[in-house]
Amino acid sequence: MSSLERMVKRGRYSELRRRVTRRAMQPLFRTGDARLTSAADLSGADIRRILICRPNHRLGNLLLLTPLVTEIQRLFPKADIDIVLAGEHVAELFQEFPNIRRIHNLSRRMVRHPIELARIAMQIRWARYDLAIDPCEASQSSRLLVAVANPRFAIGAPRSRSPVGPALTWMEQAPVHMAQWPVHLLRGVMNPQSPALEFPNLDIRLSEEERQHARAQLEQAINVKDGSRALRIIGIFAAATGAKACGKEWWQSFLDVVRTRHPDAAIVEIVPADGQPHLGLPSFGSLSPRKVAAVIANMTCFVSADCGVMHLASAAGVPTIGLFKASDSLKYAPYGHGSQAFDINGKSPEDVAEWASMLIEMLPAEPVAGPPGQPTR
């Protein structure tokens, strides 16, 4: 059996396992749907302890939670927040939020660590949360953890089609973007009649100390001497995987045009977790997402395929150009700070580079990363 055939077989097995699991848990989902908080049910409620359940290890998915954390801080300034997530180096994304009390970090393969899973399940059960939030429409593990927590109030998307009423009406008006959807959900259970507000940006709240330290590292990478500085610093991430990837030759053709359009710019590659640069450019890499974000925060702009590093650049407050091939840009586009998404299907790297260069020319050369929590539409 070839490696391709084995991959196809594993994919079919995984899909079959997900379908069987989903069907087996339908009774639990129906029970959970009956407990979901309806529109305006939280208005006036005394909420002091909140749990967010997102046991996912992907960098982008966790960064998409930061607008929700910002919104909770606005609505419940005295509440403590616990988060269930998964994976290494991801807890630091939330370390500068003052309302985060505790982060439960599950293993990426939690079913292989049943003792750890049981320990965390018992901890969230005993914590007696006032509110638990399932911020993902399709995550089975998120909904199960909300059920385990047994909070006074629970919010999430109904998994069955039976619930009707104001909650569903409110969610029919929900934005498509995955960072804005849970914010809209939370606002609905507070007061669906409230005036439309802007949505918070992705933000990991980098400190000025982090930015300054990273600035020195970036200047070292591009060999800045005697106080000189490139007119613009353009960041590139070329290591997206699977159908999202563009390939080394594609990026080289893209860069040829960008260099011609911006001869005075310094172009810096952000290196993936494996530590291997792809493009022969000055580069920076770290396993710490905060350190990578702090370096990006000192750039003029950032160009990346749809991936976690694209969202990290957006959370660093830098104008981000997201190149989309396989995923839905309406759901995952970078937003805020002048960021743009571009569907590159059927377009040559040269055409994409011309479009990106026009955007870059409209940006100020100095970094434009703003203060924490600035909202956007």
C-alpha positions as CSV (number, residue, x, y, z in Angstrom):
1,M,0.0,0.0,0.0
2,S,1.4,3.4,-1.0
3,S,1.8,6.3,1.4
4,L,-1.0,8.1,-0.4
5,E,-3.3,5.2,-0.1
6,R,-2.5,5.0,3.7
7,M,-3.3,8.7,4.1
8,V,-6.6,8.3,2.3
9,K,-7.5,5.2,4.4
10,R,-6.6,7.1,7.6
11,G,-8.7,10.1,6.5
12,R,-11.7,7.8,5.8
13,Y,-11.3,6.1,9.2
14,S,-11.1,9.5,11.0
15,E,-14.2,10.7,9.3
16,L,-16.1,7.5,10.1
17,R,-15.0,7.8,13.7
18,R,-16.2,11.4,13.9
19,R,-19.6,10.4,12.5
20,V,-20.1,7.5,14.9
21,T,-19.1,9.7,17.8
22,R,-21.3,12.5,16.8
23,R,-24.3,10.2,16.4
24,A,-23.6,8.5,19.8
25,M,-23.6,11.9,21.5
26,Q,-26.8,13.3,19.9
27,P,-28.8,12.5,23.1
28,L,-26.3,14.4,25.2
29,F,-26.3,17.4,22.7
30,R,-30.2,17.5,22.9
31,T,-30.0,17.6,26.7
32,G,-27.4,20.3,26.5
33,D,-29.4,22.3,24.0
34,A,-32.3,22.4,26.5
35,R,-30.0,24.1,29.1
36,L,-28.6,26.7,26.8
37,T,-29.2,30.3,28.0
38,S,-31.8,32.2,25.9
39,A,-31.7,35.8,24.7
40,A,-31.4,38.3,27.4
41,D,-31.3,35.6,30.2
42,L,-28.0,37.0,31.5
43,S,-29.2,40.6,31.8
44,G,-28.7,41.6,35.4
45,A,-27.2,38.2,36.4
46,D,-24.4,38.2,38.9
47,I,-21.6,36.6,37.0
48,R,-18.3,36.2,38.8
49,R,-16.7,33.0,37.4
50,I,-16.6,32.2,33.7
51,L,-15.3,29.2,31.8
52,I,-14.4,29.2,28.1
53,C,-14.1,25.7,26.6
54,R,-11.9,25.5,23.5
55,P,-9.6,22.4,23.9
56,N,-7.8,23.0,20.6
57,H,-4.1,23.3,19.9
58,R,-4.2,25.3,16.7
59,L,-2.7,28.7,17.1
60,G,-5.2,30.5,14.8
61,N,-8.2,29.0,16.6
62,L,-7.0,30.1,20.0
63,L,-6.2,33.6,18.8
64,L,-9.7,33.9,17.5
65,L,-10.8,33.7,21.1
66,T,-9.1,37.0,22.1
67,P,-12.0,39.2,21.0
68,L,-14.3,37.1,23.2
69,V,-12.0,37.6,26.2
70,T,-11.9,41.3,25.5
71,E,-15.7,41.4,25.3
72,I,-16.1,39.5,28.6
73,Q,-13.9,42.0,30.3
74,R,-16.1,44.8,29.0
75,L,-19.4,43.2,30.1
76,F,-18.2,41.6,33.3
77,P,-15.2,43.6,34.5
78,K,-15.2,41.9,38.0
79,A,-15.4,38.4,36.7
80,D,-12.6,35.8,36.6
81,I,-12.1,33.7,33.5
82,D,-10.8,30.2,33.2
83,I,-10.0,28.7,29.8
84,V,-9.6,25.1,28.7
85,L,-7.3,24.8,25.7
86,A,-4.7,22.3,24.4
87,G,-1.1,22.3,23.1
88,E,2.3,23.7,24.0
89,H,3.2,27.4,24.2
90,V,-0.4,28.5,23.7
91,A,-1.2,29.5,27.3
92,E,1.1,32.6,26.9
93,L,-1.3,34.1,24.3
94,F,-3.6,35.1,27.2
95,Q,-1.1,35.9,29.9
96,E,-1.5,39.7,29.7
97,F,-5.3,39.7,30.1
98,P,-6.0,40.8,33.7
99,N,-9.3,38.9,33.9
100,I,-7.7,35.5,33.1
101,R,-7.5,33.5,36.4
102,R,-6.5,30.0,35.3
103,I,-5.7,28.1,32.1
104,H,-6.3,24.4,31.9
105,N,-4.0,23.0,29.3
106,L,-5.1,19.6,27.9
107,S,-2.9,17.3,25.8
108,R,-3.3,17.6,22.1
109,R,-4.4,14.0,22.1
110,M,-6.5,14.0,25.2
111,V,-8.0,10.6,24.7
112,R,-4.5,9.1,25.2
113,H,-4.2,10.8,28.6
114,P,-7.4,9.8,30.4
115,I,-6.0,10.5,33.9
116,E,-5.1,14.1,33.0
117,L,-8.4,14.5,31.3
118,A,-10.3,13.2,34.3
119,R,-8.3,15.5,36.7
120,I,-9.2,18.6,34.7
121,A,-12.8,17.5,34.3
122,M,-13.1,17.2,38.1
123,Q,-11.5,20.6,38.6
124,I,-13.9,22.4,36.3
125,R,-16.8,20.5,37.8
126,W,-15.9,21.6,41.3
127,A,-15.2,25.2,40.3
128,R,-19.0,26.0,40.2
129,Y,-18.9,28.4,37.3
130,D,-21.6,31.0,36.8
131,L,-21.2,30.9,33.1
132,A,-19.6,28.4,30.6
133,I,-19.1,29.3,27.0
134,D,-18.8,26.9,24.0
135,P,-17.4,29.4,21.4
136,C,-17.3,26.9,18.5
137,E,-20.2,25.7,16.4
138,A,-18.9,22.2,15.7
139,S,-16.5,21.2,18.5
140,Q,-17.8,18.1,20.3
141,S,-15.2,18.3,23.0
142,S,-16.1,21.9,23.8
143,R,-19.7,21.0,24.4
144,L,-18.9,18.0,26.5
145,L,-16.7,20.1,28.8
146,V,-19.5,22.7,29.2
147,A,-21.8,19.8,30.2
148,V,-19.2,18.5,32.7
149,A,-18.8,22.0,34.2
150,N,-22.5,22.1,35.0
151,P,-22.6,25.9,35.2
152,R,-25.5,28.1,36.3
153,F,-25.7,29.4,32.7
154,A,-24.3,27.9,29.5
155,I,-24.1,29.4,26.0
156,G,-23.3,27.9,22.7
157,A,-24.8,27.1,19.3
158,P,-27.7,24.5,19.5
159,R,-26.5,21.1,18.1
160,S,-30.0,20.0,17.3
161,R,-32.6,21.7,15.2
162,S,-35.3,21.6,17.8
163,P,-34.7,24.8,19.8
164,V,-36.6,27.9,18.6
165,G,-37.3,31.4,19.8
166,P,-35.3,34.6,20.4
167,A,-31.9,32.9,20.8
168,L,-32.1,31.4,17.3
169,T,-33.5,34.6,15.8
170,W,-30.6,36.5,17.3
171,M,-28.0,34.0,15.9
172,E,-29.5,34.2,12.5
173,Q,-28.1,37.7,12.4
174,A,-24.7,36.6,13.5
175,P,-21.5,37.6,11.6
176,V,-19.8,34.8,9.7
177,H,-16.3,35.5,11.0
178,M,-15.1,33.0,13.6
179,A,-13.7,35.7,15.9
180,Q,-16.9,37.7,15.9
181,W,-19.5,34.9,16.1
182,P,-19.0,34.1,19.9
183,V,-19.0,37.8,20.7
184,H,-22.3,38.2,19.0
185,L,-23.6,35.1,20.8
186,L,-22.6,36.6,24.2
187,R,-24.2,40.0,23.4
188,G,-27.4,38.2,22.5
189,V,-27.8,36.6,25.9
190,M,-27.1,39.9,27.6
191,N,-29.3,42.2,25.6
192,P,-30.2,41.5,21.9
193,Q,-31.9,44.9,21.7
194,S,-28.7,46.8,22.5
195,P,-27.2,49.1,19.8
196,A,-24.8,47.4,17.4
197,L,-21.3,47.8,18.6
198,E,-18.0,47.3,16.9
199,F,-16.2,44.0,17.4
200,P,-12.9,43.8,19.3
201,N,-9.8,43.1,17.3
202,L,-7.6,40.0,17.7
203,D,-5.1,41.1,20.4
204,I,-2.6,39.4,22.7
205,R,-1.7,42.7,24.4
206,L,2.0,42.9,23.8
207,S,3.8,45.1,26.3
208,E,6.1,47.9,25.3
209,E,9.0,46.0,26.8
210,E,8.2,43.0,24.6
211,R,8.1,45.3,21.5
212,Q,11.4,47.1,22.3
213,H,13.3,43.8,22.9
214,A,11.9,42.4,19.7
215,R,12.9,45.6,17.8
216,A,16.5,44.9,18.6
217,Q,16.2,41.3,17.4
218,L,14.6,42.4,14.2
219,E,17.2,45.0,13.5
220,Q,19.9,42.4,14.0
221,A,18.2,40.1,11.6
222,I,18.1,42.8,8.8
223,N,21.6,44.0,9.7
224,V,20.7,47.5,10.7
225,K,23.9,49.6,11.5
226,D,24.6,53.1,12.7
227,G,20.9,53.9,13.4
228,S,20.0,53.4,9.7
229,R,16.6,51.9,9.0
230,A,14.8,50.4,6.0
231,L,12.0,52.5,4.7
232,R,9.6,49.6,5.1
233,I,9.9,46.2,6.7
234,I,7.7,43.5,5.1
235,G,7.1,40.2,6.9
236,I,6.5,37.0,5.1
237,F,5.3,33.6,6.2
238,A,5.5,31.0,3.5
239,A,5.1,27.7,5.4
240,A,1.3,27.1,5.4
241,T,0.5,23.5,4.9
242,G,-1.8,21.3,2.8
243,A,-4.1,23.0,0.3
244,K,-3.3,26.4,1.8
245,A,0.3,26.3,0.8
246,C,1.6,28.2,-2.3
247,G,5.0,26.5,-2.7
248,K,8.6,27.9,-2.8
249,E,8.6,28.8,-6.5
250,W,5.3,30.7,-6.1
251,W,6.8,32.7,-3.3
252,Q,10.0,33.5,-5.2
253,S,8.0,34.8,-8.1
254,F,5.9,36.9,-5.7
255,L,9.0,38.3,-4.0
256,D,10.7,39.2,-7.3
257,V,7.8,41.7,-8.0
258,V,7.7,43.0,-4.4
259,R,11.5,43.7,-4.5
260,T,11.1,45.6,-7.8
261,R,8.2,47.6,-6.4
262,H,9.8,48.3,-3.0
263,P,13.6,48.3,-3.6
264,D,14.3,50.1,-0.3
265,A,12.2,47.6,1.8
266,A,13.7,45.0,4.1
267,I,11.8,41.7,3.7
268,V,11.9,39.3,6.6
269,E,10.8,35.7,6.8
270,I,9.1,34.3,9.9
271,V,10.4,30.8,10.3
272,P,7.9,27.9,11.1
273,A,8.1,25.8,14.2
274,D,10.6,23.4,12.6
275,G,13.2,26.1,12.4
276,Q,13.7,25.8,8.7
277,P,13.6,29.0,6.5
278,H,12.1,28.5,3.1
279,L,13.0,31.7,1.1
280,G,16.6,32.6,1.7
281,L,15.7,35.9,3.4
282,P,16.7,37.4,6.7
283,S,14.7,35.5,9.1
284,F,13.4,35.2,12.7
285,G,11.9,32.2,14.5
286,S,10.9,31.1,17.9
287,L,8.6,28.5,19.6
288,S,7.1,31.3,21.6
289,P,4.2,32.9,19.8
290,R,4.5,36.1,21.9
291,K,8.1,36.6,20.8
292,V,7.2,36.1,17.2
293,A,4.3,38.5,17.5
294,A,6.5,41.1,19.1
295,V,8.9,41.0,16.2
296,I,6.0,41.2,13.7
297,A,4.7,44.2,15.7
298,N,7.8,46.2,14.6
299,M,7.1,45.6,10.9
300,T,5.2,47.8,8.4
301,C,3.0,44.9,7.2
302,F,2.8,41.2,7.0
303,V,1.9,38.8,4.2
304,S,0.9,35.2,4.8
305,A,-1.4,32.4,3.6
306,D,-4.3,31.6,5.8
307,C,-2.8,30.0,8.9
308,G,-2.1,30.6,12.6
309,V,0.8,33.0,12.0
310,M,-1.4,35.2,9.8
311,H,-3.8,35.5,12.8
312,L,-0.8,36.1,15.1
313,A,0.3,39.1,12.9
314,S,-3.2,40.5,13.1
315,A,-3.2,40.0,16.9
316,A,0.1,41.9,17.0
317,G,-1.7,44.9,15.5
318,V,0.0,45.0,12.1
319,P,-1.7,45.4,8.8
320,T,-1.9,41.9,7.5
321,I,-2.5,40.6,4.0
322,G,-4.0,37.2,4.0
323,L,-3.8,35.0,0.9
324,F,-6.6,32.5,0.6
325,K,-6.7,29.4,-1.5
326,A,-8.7,26.7,0.3
327,S,-10.5,28.3,3.3
328,D,-13.3,30.8,3.5
329,S,-12.0,34.3,3.8
330,L,-15.3,35.5,5.2
331,K,-14.8,33.2,8.2
332,Y,-11.0,33.6,8.7
333,A,-9.9,36.9,7.2
334,P,-7.5,39.1,9.1
335,Y,-9.3,42.2,10.2
336,G,-8.5,45.5,11.8
337,H,-5.5,47.8,11.3
338,G,-6.1,48.0,7.6
339,S,-5.8,44.2,7.0
340,Q,-7.1,42.6,3.9
341,A,-7.9,39.1,2.6
342,F,-7.3,38.1,-1.0
343,D,-8.6,35.1,-2.9
344,I,-5.6,34.0,-5.0
345,N,-7.2,31.1,-6.8
346,G,-6.6,31.4,-10.6
347,K,-4.2,34.3,-10.1
348,S,-0.5,34.3,-10.8
349,P,2.0,35.2,-8.1
350,E,3.0,38.3,-10.1
351,D,-0.6,39.5,-10.1
352,V,-1.0,38.8,-6.4
353,A,2.3,40.7,-5.7
354,E,1.1,43.7,-7.7
355,W,-2.1,43.9,-5.6
356,A,-0.2,43.4,-2.4
357,S,2.3,46.1,-3.4
358,M,-0.4,48.6,-3.9
359,L,-1.7,48.0,-0.4
360,I,1.8,48.2,1.0
361,E,2.3,51.6,-0.7
362,M,-0.7,53.0,1.1
363,L,0.6,52.1,4.5
364,P,2.8,54.3,6.7
365,A,6.4,53.0,6.8
366,E,6.5,53.0,10.6
367,P,4.8,50.2,12.5
368,V,1.1,51.1,13.2
369,A,0.4,48.5,16.0
370,G,-2.1,50.3,18.3
371,P,-3.0,50.0,22.0
372,P,-4.8,46.9,23.3
373,G,-8.4,46.3,22.7
374,Q,-9.1,48.7,19.8
375,P,-12.3,47.6,18.1
376,T,-13.1,47.2,14.5
377,R,-16.2,46.4,12.4
